Amino acid sequence: MRILLYAAIFSLFPAQLWAEQYTRDDLIDYIVQETKLDQAYVSKHIKAAKFDADLIRKMNTPYEARPYTDYRPLFINDRMKKKSLVFLKENHDIFLQAQEKYGVAPEIITAILGIETRFGENWGRDKVLDALVTLATGYERRAKFFRKELKAFLLLCQEEGLKPESIEGSYAGAFGVTQLMPTSFLEYAVDGDGDGKRDVWHTPKDIIFSVAYYFQRNHWNDSKMVAHWLKDVPQGKLIQQALQDETRKYRPLREFEKVGLKKPKGWFSDEKVALIQRETQDGKVTILVNRNFHAITRWNRSWNYALAATELAYMLGNAKCDVGK
């Protein structure tokens, strides 16, 4: 509903909404003050960036917003499974090192990288600098967020010796095989091979370790399940409230057991869980999720994304990612 509303508004007033709302001079002053980067360096790149209104259209029609029944086949298919298994085999030793160091299973890391860029086949064709300047100046709904991302992008380019205008990525400013946003790169990217660079484009150890570290920091637990599609959902006030709360509130699974919800195999009564619903070909389905699911949504907040990553990890052999379908 919200996406349709934005689309209707944009069709009526495109010129006003897609123009730059926050001046580039303001942007330059903000970044220099926040980062202490050289003003000439900041000014050169901000003024050279191109404003692209099409990026704002893309932001308001993300494919993650599609029904799960449409989203799932994009990633849960034989071609993705084959590519993922090859990636797992080629990087077997690195995955074992990452799991030992960070406690994150190879299959979930592989699922993330497969969904993000098909292991580097497609990390986006938009200029990251153009995208971030466009969204920081013209996408009023989230301009503050993108100003912070632009600030982080120029910082990381200087730290890593990168040319801002040369980096391509997604229409939202994510880049590399990992598709980390700039602030996430600064906080989570890892120099896995110890060469002094955090290369999330071409160095498998840096790429895999960066995803593993992100998940460790967001409390991924390899010993826990992730999501379970419920076939029989009891009625009552607790269930109704949990469906309203969705992932805004996690409760001990034992509370749901007391009102008749059958604990799925592999789950624990004391773990914190929530209930969400997705639209499928068979109608609306209720899904039990836990903190591992939450960890995936810290990477990408879309429930569709988190469910697809879980299902793909299960296809690759991770029994903890069985959704019970």
VEXMAR-178531 format. One record per residue (C-alpha): residue number from 0; chain; x, y, z; residue in one letter. Coordinates in Angstrom, 2 decimals, m for minus. Example, Ala and Ser with C-alpha at 12.3 -4.5 7.8 and 13.67 -1.06 7.14 Angstrom:
<rs>
0_A_12.30_m4.50_7.80_a .
1_A_13.67_m1.06_7.14_s .
</rs>
This chain:
<rs>
0_A_0.00_0.00_0.00_m .
1_A_2.79_2.43_0.94_r .
2_A_4.67_1.80_m2.30_i .
3_A_1.52_2.42_m4.33_l .
4_A_0.93_5.65_m2.43_l .
5_A_4.45_6.91_m3.13_y .
6_A_4.09_5.98_m6.79_a .
7_A_0.88_7.97_m7.03_a .
8_A_2.44_11.00_m5.37_i .
9_A_5.54_10.84_m7.58_f .
10_A_3.42_10.66_m10.74_s .
11_A_1.64_13.86_m9.73_l .
12_A_4.67_15.86_m8.59_f .
13_A_7.81_14.35_m10.10_p .
14_A_9.76_17.55_m10.65_a .
15_A_9.46_18.74_m7.07_q .
16_A_10.19_15.38_m5.47_l .
17_A_13.08_14.37_m7.69_w .
18_A_14.95_17.66_m7.56_a .
19_A_17.86_18.19_m5.20_e .
20_A_16.40_19.27_m1.85_q .
21_A_19.68_19.58_0.06_y .
22_A_22.33_21.67_m1.69_t .
23_A_25.73_20.29_m2.55_r .
24_A_27.41_23.13_m0.70_d .
25_A_25.49_22.08_2.42_d .
26_A_26.58_18.52_1.80_l .
27_A_30.23_19.51_1.44_i .
28_A_30.14_21.55_4.65_d .
29_A_28.51_18.67_6.54_y .
30_A_31.04_16.06_5.39_i .
31_A_34.09_18.25_6.02_v .
32_A_32.85_19.15_9.50_q .
33_A_32.03_15.53_10.37_e .
34_A_35.12_13.84_8.91_t .
35_A_37.86_16.51_8.82_k .
36_A_38.57_15.38_5.26_l .
37_A_40.26_17.95_3.05_d .
38_A_37.63_20.35_1.71_q .
39_A_39.10_20.37_m1.78_a .
40_A_38.90_16.55_m1.90_y .
41_A_35.29_16.51_m0.73_v .
42_A_34.22_19.38_m2.96_s .
43_A_35.82_17.87_m6.05_k .
44_A_33.91_14.61_m5.76_h .
45_A_30.58_15.97_m4.57_i .
46_A_30.42_18.53_m7.37_k .
47_A_31.44_15.98_m10.01_a .
48_A_28.67_13.51_m9.07_a .
49_A_25.65_13.23_m11.34_k .
50_A_22.09_13.51_m10.03_f .
51_A_20.05_10.55_m11.31_d .
52_A_16.30_10.72_m10.61_a .
53_A_15.85_7.13_m11.79_d .
54_A_17.65_5.94_m8.66_l .
55_A_14.88_7.43_m6.53_i .
56_A_12.27_5.53_m8.55_r .
57_A_14.20_2.33_m7.89_k .
58_A_14.35_3.03_m4.17_m .
59_A_10.58_3.15_m4.01_n .
60_A_9.98_m0.08_m5.95_t .
61_A_12.44_m2.63_m4.45_p .
62_A_11.96_m6.20_m5.60_y .
63_A_12.15_m7.32_m1.96_e .
64_A_8.65_m5.84_m1.63_a .
65_A_7.15_m8.47_m3.94_r .
66_A_5.09_m11.34_m2.46_p .
67_A_7.38_m14.14_m1.29_y .
68_A_5.85_m16.48_m3.84_t .
69_A_7.32_m14.21_m6.58_d .
70_A_10.57_m13.37_m4.80_y .
71_A_11.59_m16.92_m3.80_r .
72_A_12.15_m18.39_m7.31_p .
73_A_14.72_m15.71_m8.08_l .
74_A_17.14_m17.42_m5.69_f .
75_A_15.79_m20.84_m4.73_i .
76_A_16.52_m22.70_m7.94_n .
77_A_18.91_m25.29_m9.36_d .
78_A_21.17_m22.76_m11.05_r .
79_A_21.79_m20.91_m7.79_m .
80_A_22.34_m24.18_m5.95_k .
81_A_24.97_m25.31_m8.47_k .
82_A_26.82_m22.00_m8.39_k .
83_A_26.72_m21.98_m4.60_s .
84_A_28.11_m25.49_m4.29_l .
85_A_30.99_m24.58_m6.60_v .
86_A_31.75_m21.48_m4.50_f .
87_A_31.68_m23.57_m1.32_l .
88_A_34.07_m26.13_m2.78_k .
89_A_36.49_m23.56_m4.21_e .
90_A_36.74_m21.77_m0.86_n .
91_A_36.43_m24.77_1.47_h .
92_A_39.48_m23.98_3.61_d .
93_A_38.57_m20.29_3.97_i .
94_A_35.06_m21.22_5.10_f .
95_A_36.44_m23.56_7.75_l .
96_A_38.72_m20.80_9.04_q .
97_A_35.83_m18.33_9.11_a .
98_A_33.59_m20.74_10.99_q .
99_A_36.30_m21.46_13.55_e .
100_A_37.04_m17.76_14.05_k .
101_A_33.53_m16.29_13.92_y .
102_A_31.15_m19.21_14.52_g .
103_A_29.14_m18.75_11.33_v .
104_A_28.26_m21.67_9.06_a .
105_A_29.66_m21.71_5.49_p .
106_A_26.20_m22.27_3.98_e .
107_A_24.64_m19.09_5.37_i .
108_A_27.62_m17.00_4.25_i .
109_A_27.40_m18.58_0.80_t .
110_A_23.66_m17.92_0.64_a .
111_A_24.21_m14.24_1.41_i .
112_A_26.89_m13.84_m1.26_l .
113_A_24.84_m15.76_m3.81_g .
114_A_21.76_m13.63_m3.29_i .
115_A_23.71_m10.38_m3.18_e .
116_A_25.77_m10.65_m6.33_t .
117_A_25.84_m14.28_m7.48_r .
118_A_29.38_m14.37_m6.12_f .
119_A_30.53_m11.26_m7.92_g .
120_A_28.79_m11.77_m11.25_e .
121_A_26.61_m8.73_m10.69_n .
122_A_27.48_m6.15_m8.05_w .
123_A_25.64_m3.34_m9.82_g .
124_A_26.31_m0.87_m12.59_r .
125_A_25.42_2.37_m10.86_d .
126_A_28.17_4.74_m9.81_k .
127_A_28.17_4.62_m6.01_v .
128_A_29.17_8.28_m5.74_l .
129_A_26.32_9.35_m8.05_d .
130_A_23.84_7.17_m6.16_a .
131_A_24.77_8.47_m2.72_l .
132_A_24.85_12.13_m3.77_v .
133_A_21.48_11.72_m5.50_t .
134_A_19.87_10.07_m2.48_l .
135_A_21.55_12.39_0.02_a .
136_A_20.25_15.49_m1.76_t .
137_A_17.01_14.41_m3.43_g .
138_A_15.49_11.50_m1.52_y .
139_A_13.97_13.47_1.30_e .
140_A_12.42_10.51_3.13_r .
141_A_15.84_8.99_3.90_r .
142_A_18.25_11.77_2.96_a .
143_A_19.77_11.90_6.45_k .
144_A_20.67_8.21_6.25_f .
145_A_22.30_8.61_2.85_f .
146_A_24.26_11.67_3.93_r .
147_A_25.87_9.47_6.58_k .
148_A_26.55_6.80_3.97_e .
149_A_28.13_9.33_1.63_l .
150_A_30.31_10.60_4.46_k .
151_A_31.43_7.02_5.19_a .
152_A_32.02_6.34_1.50_f .
153_A_34.47_9.20_1.09_l .
154_A_36.23_8.17_4.30_l .
155_A_36.67_4.56_3.21_l .
156_A_37.85_5.61_m0.25_c .
157_A_40.61_7.65_1.34_q .
158_A_41.50_4.92_3.84_e .
159_A_41.61_2.20_1.19_e .
160_A_43.20_4.32_m1.55_g .
161_A_40.16_4.05_m3.83_l .
162_A_38.88_6.50_m6.43_k .
163_A_35.27_7.42_m5.46_p .
164_A_34.15_8.04_m9.04_e .
165_A_35.35_4.62_m10.22_s .
166_A_33.36_2.39_m7.85_i .
167_A_30.19_0.80_m9.18_e .
168_A_27.48_m0.84_m7.11_g .
169_A_23.78_m0.90_m6.38_s .
170_A_21.32_1.96_m6.81_y .
171_A_21.34_2.34_m3.00_a .
172_A_25.13_2.68_m2.74_g .
173_A_26.15_m0.86_m1.73_a .
174_A_29.24_m2.27_m3.42_f .
175_A_31.52_m5.26_m3.88_g .
176_A_30.70_m8.96_m3.77_v .
177_A_29.34_m8.41_m0.25_t .
178_A_27.19_m5.39_m1.14_q .
179_A_28.08_m3.72_2.14_l .
180_A_26.90_m0.16_2.58_m .
181_A_29.73_2.29_3.36_p .
182_A_29.00_2.56_7.11_t .
183_A_28.85_m1.24_7.32_s .
184_A_32.12_m1.52_5.42_f .
185_A_33.85_0.75_7.92_l .
186_A_32.48_m1.25_10.85_e .
187_A_32.54_m4.82_9.60_y .
188_A_34.84_m5.28_6.59_a .
189_A_37.78_m7.53_7.42_v .
190_A_41.32_m7.74_6.04_d .
191_A_41.22_m11.52_6.07_g .
192_A_44.48_m12.17_4.24_d .
193_A_46.47_m9.53_6.15_g .
194_A_47.64_m7.51_3.15_d .
195_A_46.50_m4.20_4.64_g .
196_A_43.43_m3.88_2.41_k .
197_A_39.79_m4.80_2.94_r .
198_A_39.13_m6.03_m0.57_d .
199_A_35.45_m7.00_m0.84_v .
200_A_35.69_m7.15_m4.63_w .
201_A_38.34_m9.73_m5.46_h .
202_A_39.79_m11.36_m2.33_t .
203_A_37.76_m14.39_m1.16_p .
204_A_39.18_m14.37_2.36_k .
205_A_38.30_m10.71_2.89_d .
206_A_34.83_m11.27_1.40_i .
207_A_33.97_m14.38_3.41_i .
208_A_35.48_m13.12_6.67_f .
209_A_33.61_m9.82_6.36_s .
210_A_30.23_m11.56_6.12_v .
211_A_31.13_m13.92_8.96_a .
212_A_32.22_m11.05_11.20_y .
213_A_29.02_m9.14_10.47_y .
214_A_26.92_m12.12_11.51_f .
215_A_29.00_m12.75_14.61_q .
216_A_28.57_m9.14_15.69_r .
217_A_24.81_m9.51_15.17_n .
218_A_24.64_m12.58_17.42_h .
219_A_24.28_m15.39_14.91_w .
220_A_24.24_m18.78_16.70_n .
221_A_25.22_m21.81_14.61_d .
222_A_23.53_m24.17_17.06_s .
223_A_20.06_m22.64_16.57_k .
224_A_17.42_m22.96_13.85_m .
225_A_16.25_m19.90_11.91_v .
226_A_12.63_m20.08_10.74_a .
227_A_9.80_m22.61_10.63_h .
228_A_6.64_m22.54_8.54_w .
229_A_3.75_m23.42_10.86_l .
230_A_1.04_m25.74_9.62_k .
231_A_m1.26_m25.50_12.65_d .
232_A_m1.50_m22.17_14.43_v .
233_A_m3.60_m22.02_17.63_p .
234_A_m5.98_m19.13_18.13_q .
235_A_m6.01_m16.77_21.08_g .
236_A_m4.93_m13.38_22.37_k .
237_A_m1.21_m14.19_22.57_l .
238_A_m1.06_m15.37_18.96_i .
239_A_m3.04_m12.36_17.75_q .
240_A_m0.78_m9.98_19.68_q .
241_A_2.38_m11.69_18.45_a .
242_A_1.20_m11.37_14.85_l .
243_A_0.62_m7.67_15.43_q .
244_A_4.00_m7.23_17.11_d .
245_A_5.82_m9.24_14.43_e .
246_A_9.60_m8.91_14.91_t .
247_A_9.24_m5.82_17.09_r .
248_A_8.93_m8.18_20.07_k .
249_A_10.47_m11.59_20.71_y .
250_A_9.02_m13.87_23.39_r .
251_A_10.17_m17.18_24.93_p .
252_A_8.91_m20.08_22.83_l .
253_A_7.48_m21.70_25.97_r .
254_A_4.83_m18.93_26.11_e .
255_A_3.51_m20.08_22.74_f .
256_A_3.72_m23.73_23.76_e .
257_A_1.44_m22.98_26.73_k .
258_A_m1.32_m21.84_24.35_v .
259_A_m1.04_m24.85_22.07_g .
260_A_1.73_m24.12_19.55_l .
261_A_3.71_m27.29_18.90_k .
262_A_7.44_m26.80_19.30_k .
263_A_9.19_m27.65_16.01_p .
264_A_12.01_m30.18_15.99_k .
265_A_15.35_m28.60_16.84_g .
266_A_13.89_m25.58_18.62_w .
267_A_14.24_m24.80_22.35_f .
268_A_11.55_m23.67_24.77_s .
269_A_13.73_m20.93_26.27_d .
270_A_14.76_m19.25_23.00_e .
271_A_13.21_m15.95_21.97_k .
272_A_10.88_m16.14_18.98_v .
273_A_8.41_m14.05_16.99_a .
274_A_5.64_m14.69_14.46_l .
275_A_5.46_m13.23_10.96_i .
276_A_3.27_m13.95_7.94_q .
277_A_4.00_m14.19_4.22_r .
278_A_1.70_m14.42_1.22_e .
279_A_2.22_m17.60_m0.82_t .
280_A_0.42_m19.49_m3.58_q .
281_A_m1.44_m21.34_m0.85_d .
282_A_m2.49_m18.16_0.92_g .
283_A_m1.10_m16.45_4.00_k .
284_A_1.35_m18.57_6.00_v .
285_A_2.51_m17.98_9.59_t .
286_A_6.22_m18.43_10.24_i .
287_A_8.04_m18.86_13.53_l .
288_A_11.37_m16.98_13.56_v .
289_A_14.15_m16.51_16.11_n .
290_A_17.22_m14.39_16.71_r .
291_A_19.14_m16.00_13.85_n .
292_A_16.43_m14.74_11.53_f .
293_A_16.85_m11.34_13.18_h .
294_A_20.60_m11.49_12.45_a .
295_A_19.90_m11.94_8.74_i .
296_A_17.52_m8.97_8.79_t .
297_A_20.33_m6.85_10.23_r .
298_A_22.14_m7.55_6.95_w .
299_A_19.03_m6.89_4.88_n .
300_A_15.85_m5.93_6.68_r .
301_A_13.56_m7.65_4.17_s .
302_A_11.82_m10.76_5.54_w .
303_A_11.72_m12.12_1.99_n .
304_A_15.49_m11.82_1.81_y .
305_A_15.97_m13.53_5.18_a .
306_A_13.66_m16.40_4.25_l .
307_A_15.34_m16.92_0.88_a .
308_A_18.80_m16.91_2.49_a .
309_A_17.62_m19.50_5.00_t .
310_A_16.10_m21.75_2.35_e .
311_A_19.19_m21.50_0.15_l .
312_A_21.47_m22.40_3.08_a .
313_A_19.30_m25.48_3.67_y .
314_A_19.58_m26.44_m0.01_m .
315_A_23.34_m26.33_0.48_l .
316_A_23.19_m28.81_3.34_g .
317_A_22.70_m26.80_6.53_n .
318_A_20.13_m28.73_8.56_a .
319_A_19.70_m25.83_11.00_k .
320_A_18.17_m23.83_8.15_c .
321_A_15.33_m26.29_7.54_d .
322_A_12.10_m24.24_7.48_v .
323_A_9.90_m27.33_7.74_g .
324_A_7.99_m26.74_4.50_k .
</rs>
